[in-house]
């Protein structure tokens, strides 16, 4: 059983949340749009999918022919099929709830540098971005970080308790990693206030099952993706 | 079995997507924050939930004591437990995928009038809102509407095919309803291009199982919620 993952080449973006789960669980997959001619192949594939068409990448195609779109939905599927989340109803929904909340902050992190329109360059919305960035740094990051910290105070090492990571822990690692890239000064200021979140980030970064991936060229640099480092949008 | 739904009183907001599913399926629930003293009770309840705390309302509490947050996650749960979505894996994930895509457009519709920060008044971000609104009307609404229409061309009357609504159909009704309230001129222009979407909206509005609710005072006016009508943000 091999999965086809479809996501734009060149940035980690939302595809990275899926990649981390596949890699950490040792699940075989092809990263289709990163193969030669991948961009055109992705555009063609999107158009041709009449059954359950994805609105946007990433999407996953299974060997039985299921097409699954929306990052959190893909992780819900992988979590159930490959045991990357608790199996009981409450634990399963809890991990998904955390994932959806992570997705909300990912969308907000993107809109910091694109507050007006995705179709415009950053340079065409810099003034608005500067205004939005201040609120994001001072209100939004702390609000979400406080929630993650509160969870870990109760649950322990991992977001769903127990002694093993779930897909939401991998995603929180990626979120913190991206925020540290995009807002290094702000995240340095905040780190001391959310020690459990920061230790979770370190713990995932050190997972033996992720070392080969994190040190490979399959792990892409952030570049001009969702998490972007514009020094003028950061502050302590 | 009665559920407790917790969501701010005064606007339909994201709580409405949950309410529509509960009402259409005839599921008993208490709308806790709309009872006397509800605002304070909600704030108190949020603070006290140490196990699986919701990041924000809406959240649902079951009689077994599960707390479920994130609108789409609540609907996933209700869909499975009360048969409001297909039971097979592909159909179940498909309906959830649609719901998550609806949630994306709901968030964008909110950010049209709050492109800088939720903590600021609209009046303090009017200029940015006007810029964002043009892109939302001209690029984003058509992109999402086109996707919903494409689905219905393939599936028929309902988003997951078959002869019965799922929770995603109820949510698409609410999305279209809210967009028509907020952007009446734009939606009038677009209606003819997405006839199947518009007929789905009418079909849900006419469901016998929703008539009592839609004609009751439990159905709240849009007011200053996610969908807001500022004439200056609308255009044909």
Interface residues (C-beta under 8 A of the other chain):
Chain A: X50 X51 X52 X53 X54 X55 X66 X68 X69 X70 X72 X73 X76 X77 X89 X90 X93 X94 X96 X97 X100 X101 X104 X107 X111 X115 X116 X117 X119 X120 X125 X128 X131 X132 X135 X139 X144 X147 X150 X151 X154
Chain B: X50 X51 X52 X53 X54 X55 X66 X68 X69 X70 X72 X73 X76 X77 X89 X90 X93 X94 X96 X97 X100 X101 X104 X107 X111 X115 X116 X117 X119 X120 X125 X128 X131 X132 X135 X139 X144 X147 X150 X151 X154
